[in-house]
Amino acid sequence: MFKGMGQMGDMAKMMQAAQDMQGKMAKLQEDMHNQIVTGESGAGLVKATCTAKGELKSLDIDPSIFSSDDKEVVEDLILAAIKDAQVKAANKAQSEMGKITEAMGLPKDMKLPF
């Protein structure tokens, strides 16, 4: 009736692959808290450092940009550095996810988790 459990064996393989992927994704999520990216603005005068998860860790501001006349410029540079770091964090996360999907034989640009 089952002829060697052909389809049941395929289902077991799929379930094992899903469990493996879940484990790899959990590890990646954990690792992304430790991976650091740095965004810059103003030719490096303002630097924002965050994790690959996008959590802001630090700001480094060159003191030469502080002037009461340039308050708005400084604020804009800070925002630009933070946004740059967040974009780099998102790109890093997508790159790492792509490695996992590609290793599983899925398209590299497949968005996970669904």
C-alpha positions as CSV (number, residue, x, y, z in Angstrom):
1,M,0.0,0.0,0.0
2,F,2.8,2.5,0.9
3,K,5.5,1.0,-1.4
4,G,8.4,1.8,0.8
5,M,6.9,5.0,2.2
6,G,8.1,7.0,-0.8
7,Q,6.0,10.1,-0.3
8,M,6.2,9.8,3.5
9,G,10.0,9.8,3.3
10,D,9.9,12.9,1.1
11,M,7.7,14.6,3.8
12,A,10.2,13.6,6.5
13,K,13.0,15.1,4.5
14,M,11.0,18.3,4.0
15,M,10.3,18.5,7.7
16,Q,13.9,18.0,8.6
17,A,14.9,20.7,6.1
18,A,12.4,23.1,7.6
19,Q,13.8,22.4,11.1
20,D,17.3,22.9,9.8
21,M,16.3,26.3,8.3
22,Q,14.6,27.3,11.5
23,G,17.7,26.6,13.5
24,K,19.9,28.5,11.0
25,M,17.6,31.5,11.0
26,A,17.5,31.5,14.8
27,K,21.3,31.5,14.9
28,L,21.5,34.2,12.3
29,Q,19.1,36.4,14.3
30,E,21.3,36.0,17.3
31,D,24.5,36.6,15.3
32,M,23.0,39.8,13.9
33,H,23.0,41.3,17.4
34,N,26.8,41.0,17.3
35,Q,27.6,42.2,13.8
36,I,28.4,45.9,13.6
37,V,28.0,48.3,10.8
38,T,28.9,52.0,10.7
39,G,27.2,54.7,8.7
40,E,28.8,58.1,8.0
41,S,27.8,61.6,6.8
42,G,29.6,64.8,6.3
43,A,32.7,63.1,4.9
44,G,33.1,61.1,8.1
45,L,32.4,64.0,10.5
46,V,29.4,62.1,12.0
47,K,29.5,58.3,12.4
48,A,26.7,56.1,13.6
49,T,27.4,52.6,14.7
50,C,24.6,50.0,14.9
51,T,24.1,46.2,14.9
52,A,23.0,44.4,11.8
53,K,19.5,44.3,13.5
54,G,19.5,48.1,13.3
55,E,20.0,48.9,17.0
56,L,21.9,52.1,17.4
57,K,25.0,51.5,19.5
58,S,27.0,54.8,19.3
59,L,27.5,58.2,17.7
60,D,30.8,59.7,17.0
61,I,30.7,63.4,16.2
62,D,33.8,65.4,15.2
63,P,33.9,68.5,17.5
64,S,34.8,70.7,14.6
65,I,31.2,70.8,13.5
66,F,29.8,72.3,16.6
67,S,28.8,75.9,16.1
68,S,25.6,77.5,17.3
69,D,25.0,78.8,13.8
70,D,25.1,75.3,12.3
71,K,22.7,73.5,14.7
72,E,20.4,72.4,11.9
73,V,23.3,71.2,9.8
74,V,24.6,69.1,12.7
75,E,21.2,67.6,13.3
76,D,20.9,66.8,9.6
77,L,24.3,65.1,9.6
78,I,23.4,63.0,12.6
79,L,20.2,61.9,11.0
80,A,22.0,61.1,7.7
81,A,24.6,59.0,9.5
82,I,21.9,57.0,11.4
83,K,20.0,56.4,8.2
84,D,23.2,55.3,6.5
85,A,23.9,52.8,9.3
86,Q,20.4,51.5,9.2
87,V,20.5,50.9,5.4
88,K,23.8,49.1,5.8
89,A,22.3,47.0,8.6
90,A,19.4,46.0,6.4
91,N,21.7,45.2,3.5
92,K,23.9,43.0,5.8
93,A,20.8,41.2,7.2
94,Q,19.5,40.5,3.7
95,S,22.9,39.3,2.6
96,E,23.1,36.9,5.5
97,M,19.6,35.6,4.8
98,G,20.5,35.2,1.2
99,K,23.4,32.9,2.2
100,I,21.0,30.7,4.1
101,T,18.4,30.4,1.3
102,E,21.0,29.8,-1.3
103,A,22.6,27.0,0.8
104,M,19.2,25.4,0.9
105,G,18.8,25.5,-2.9
106,L,16.3,28.4,-2.7
107,P,16.6,31.6,-4.7
108,K,19.1,33.9,-3.1
109,D,16.7,36.9,-3.2
110,M,13.8,35.0,-1.6
111,K,12.5,37.0,1.4
112,L,12.6,35.0,4.7
113,P,10.9,34.7,7.0
114,F,7.7,34.7,4.9
